[in-house]
Amino acid sequence: FSIEMFLGGKDFGPESLYLARSPITYAEKVKTPTMIICGELDRSTPPSQAVEFHHALTLSGGTSVLVTYPGEGHGVRQFPAVIDFVSRILDWFGHHMPIDGLNGGVLPERAEMGSTSNVSTNVETSPVG
């Protein structure tokens, strides 16, 4: 499977499928707060693409958080990183789609525990608008 096959050729111009299928093209239209999670060693979707999309979202005024897991590939599979991954997702939805009875959208157990500080991650956030 090659990029030429997926994109119907090698045209990367302004009217190409390359740009039409790129999330960067539509970043300024994104209104939903976005958490991007990637593995530092991902060979399917290079982490540089996650960084580029995160920057495009923040430059267009969007809310974005980028979490990069060192030593992970396409998906978070190692412990304790997987625990951190799931905790971040739960916190994200708790904050942006809160459920009545939760402490500020954060699960009570997580609020008491603090972060999973024994997990190495790189986190980059955007200013909250």
C-alpha positions as CSV (number, residue, x, y, z in Angstrom):
1,F,0.0,0.0,0.0
2,S,1.5,3.3,-1.0
3,I,0.7,6.9,-0.5
4,E,0.3,7.3,-4.3
5,M,-2.3,4.6,-4.4
6,F,-4.2,6.2,-1.4
7,L,-4.0,9.7,-2.9
8,G,-4.4,8.8,-6.5
9,G,-1.0,10.0,-7.6
10,K,1.8,12.2,-6.5
11,D,0.0,15.6,-6.7
12,F,0.4,17.5,-3.5
13,G,-0.9,20.8,-4.8
14,P,-3.6,23.0,-3.4
15,E,-6.4,21.0,-5.1
16,S,-5.0,17.6,-4.3
17,L,-6.5,14.7,-2.4
18,Y,-3.4,15.1,-0.1
19,L,-4.7,18.4,1.3
20,A,-8.3,17.4,1.1
21,R,-7.7,14.4,3.4
22,S,-5.3,16.2,5.8
23,P,-6.8,17.2,9.2
24,I,-4.6,20.3,9.2
25,T,-6.7,21.7,6.3
26,Y,-9.7,21.8,8.6
27,A,-8.1,22.7,12.0
28,E,-9.6,26.2,12.0
29,K,-13.1,24.7,11.9
30,V,-12.6,22.5,15.0
31,K,-14.6,23.8,18.0
32,T,-14.5,20.6,20.1
33,P,-11.8,20.5,22.8
34,T,-9.3,17.9,21.5
35,M,-6.9,15.6,23.3
36,I,-4.3,14.1,21.0
37,I,-2.5,11.0,22.3
38,C,0.5,9.5,20.5
39,G,3.4,7.2,21.1
40,E,6.9,8.5,20.7
41,L,7.8,5.4,18.6
42,D,4.7,5.3,16.4
43,R,5.6,4.2,12.9
44,S,2.0,4.2,11.6
45,T,1.2,7.8,12.4
46,P,4.4,9.7,13.1
47,P,4.3,11.8,16.3
48,S,5.3,14.8,14.3
49,Q,1.8,14.8,12.7
50,A,0.3,14.9,16.2
51,V,2.5,17.9,17.0
52,E,1.5,19.6,13.8
53,F,-2.2,19.1,14.3
54,H,-1.9,20.2,18.0
55,H,-0.2,23.4,16.9
56,A,-2.7,24.0,14.1
57,L,-5.6,23.7,16.6
58,T,-4.0,26.0,19.1
59,L,-3.0,28.6,16.5
60,S,-6.6,28.7,15.4
61,G,-7.8,29.3,18.9
62,G,-8.9,25.8,19.7
63,T,-8.4,23.9,23.0
64,S,-6.0,21.1,22.5
65,V,-3.8,18.9,24.7
66,L,-1.1,16.7,23.3
67,V,0.2,13.7,25.3
68,T,3.2,11.8,24.0
69,Y,4.1,8.5,25.6
70,P,7.8,7.7,25.4
71,G,8.5,4.1,24.5
72,E,5.0,3.6,23.0
73,G,4.1,2.9,19.4
74,H,0.7,3.1,17.8
75,G,-1.3,2.8,20.9
76,V,-0.5,2.7,24.6
77,R,0.1,-0.8,25.8
78,Q,2.6,-0.9,28.6
79,F,2.0,-0.6,32.3
80,P,1.8,1.8,34.1
81,A,1.4,4.0,30.9
82,V,-2.0,2.4,30.1
83,I,-3.3,3.3,33.5
84,D,-2.2,7.0,32.9
85,F,-3.8,6.8,29.4
86,V,-7.2,5.7,30.7
87,S,-7.1,8.1,33.6
88,R,-6.4,11.0,31.3
89,I,-9.3,10.0,29.0
90,L,-11.7,9.7,32.0
91,D,-10.6,13.1,33.3
92,W,-10.9,14.7,29.9
93,F,-14.5,13.6,29.4
94,G,-15.3,14.3,33.0
95,H,-14.0,17.9,32.5
96,H,-15.5,18.6,29.1
97,M,-18.7,16.5,29.5
98,P,-19.3,16.5,33.3
99,I,-21.7,14.1,35.0
100,D,-23.6,15.4,38.0
101,G,-22.0,14.3,41.3
102,L,-18.4,14.4,40.2
103,N,-16.0,16.8,41.8
104,G,-15.4,19.4,39.0
105,G,-15.6,16.6,36.4
106,V,-12.7,14.7,38.0
107,L,-13.3,11.3,39.3
108,P,-13.1,11.5,43.2
109,E,-10.4,8.8,43.4
110,R,-8.2,10.6,40.9
111,A,-8.7,13.9,42.7
112,E,-7.3,12.3,45.9
113,M,-4.5,10.5,44.1
114,G,-3.2,13.4,42.0
115,S,-1.6,12.5,38.8
116,T,0.1,9.2,38.0
117,S,3.4,10.8,38.4
118,N,5.5,7.6,38.1
119,V,4.6,7.5,34.3
120,S,6.8,9.4,31.9
121,T,4.8,11.5,29.5
122,N,5.3,14.7,27.6
123,V,2.2,17.0,27.8
124,E,1.7,20.2,25.8
125,T,-1.5,22.2,26.3
126,S,-3.1,25.1,24.6
127,P,-4.3,28.2,26.5
128,V,-7.9,27.7,27.5
129,G,-10.1,30.3,25.8
